[in-house]
Amino acid sequence: MELEKKYRLRVKSCIGTIIDVHKILGDKYDNEDFLAQFEELRQAVECLDMSMVSEGDVLMVERATNALLKELRSIFKAGELGPVYQVPKN
């Protein structure tokens, strides 16, 4: 059971990060439909049967999130959008 909670937390963290990044991007590249879909995904994670999720599944979500962030790195490094978080999360 504890492992299932950890998996859910890791997946929710990835989705939350994507939502937070999109909110910053949304000011410049308006796409509310995209944000709404991720909000729905965040809610859907609450209903997932995490006993059916493996470490590999969670790693795949984390890798995809990291790949997306890597693609967006240049936009944020340019300094046009500012930081996603005013205070570091970790």
C-alpha positions in Angstrom: 0.0 0.0 0.0 2.8 2.4 0.8 4.4 1.8 -2.6 1.1 2.7 -4.3 1.0 6.0 -2.4 4.6 6.7 -3.5 3.7 5.9 -7.2 0.7 8.2 -7.0 2.7 11.0 -5.5 5.4 10.7 -8.2 2.9 10.8 -11.0 1.0 13.7 -9.5 4.2 15.6 -9.1 5.0 15.2 -12.8 1.5 16.3 -13.8 1.7 19.2 -11.4 5.0 20.3 -12.8 3.7 20.2 -16.4 0.7 22.3 -15.3 2.9 24.8 -13.5 5.1 25.2 -16.5 2.2 25.5 -18.8 0.7 28.3 -16.7 3.8 30.3 -17.3 3.8 29.5 -21.0 0.1 30.1 -21.2 0.7 33.8 -20.7 2.7 34.0 -23.9 1.3 31.0 -25.9 -2.4 30.9 -24.9 -3.8 27.4 -25.0 -6.4 26.9 -22.3 -7.6 23.6 -23.8 -4.2 22.0 -23.2 -4.2 23.2 -19.6 -7.7 21.9 -19.0 -6.7 18.5 -20.3 -3.8 18.3 -17.8 -6.2 19.4 -15.0 -8.5 16.5 -15.9 -5.5 14.2 -15.9 -4.5 15.4 -12.4 -8.0 14.5 -11.2 -8.0 11.2 -13.0 -4.9 10.1 -11.2 -6.9 10.1 -8.0 -9.1 7.4 -9.5 -6.3 5.2 -10.8 -5.9 1.7 -9.3 -2.2 2.2 -8.4 -1.9 -1.6 -7.6 -1.9 -2.0 -11.4 1.0 0.5 -11.8 4.6 -0.7 -11.9 7.9 1.1 -11.2 8.5 1.0 -14.9 5.2 2.8 -15.6 6.1 5.6 -13.2 9.6 5.9 -14.6 8.1 6.3 -18.1 6.0 9.2 -16.9 9.0 10.8 -15.1 11.2 10.4 -18.2 8.5 11.9 -20.5 8.2 14.8 -18.1 12.0 15.3 -18.0 12.1 15.2 -21.8 9.4 17.8 -22.1 11.2 20.1 -19.6 14.5 19.6 -21.5 12.7 20.7 -24.7 11.4 23.8 -22.9 14.7 24.6 -21.2 15.9 27.0 -23.9 12.7 29.1 -23.6 13.2 29.6 -19.9 17.0 30.1 -20.2 16.3 33.0 -22.6 14.7 34.7 -19.6 11.6 36.0 -21.4 9.2 34.1 -19.2 10.7 34.3 -15.8 10.9 31.4 -13.3 8.2 28.8 -12.9 8.6 28.9 -9.1 9.7 32.0 -7.2 11.1 29.7 -4.5 12.7 26.3 -5.4 10.4 23.4 -4.6 13.2 21.1 -3.4 
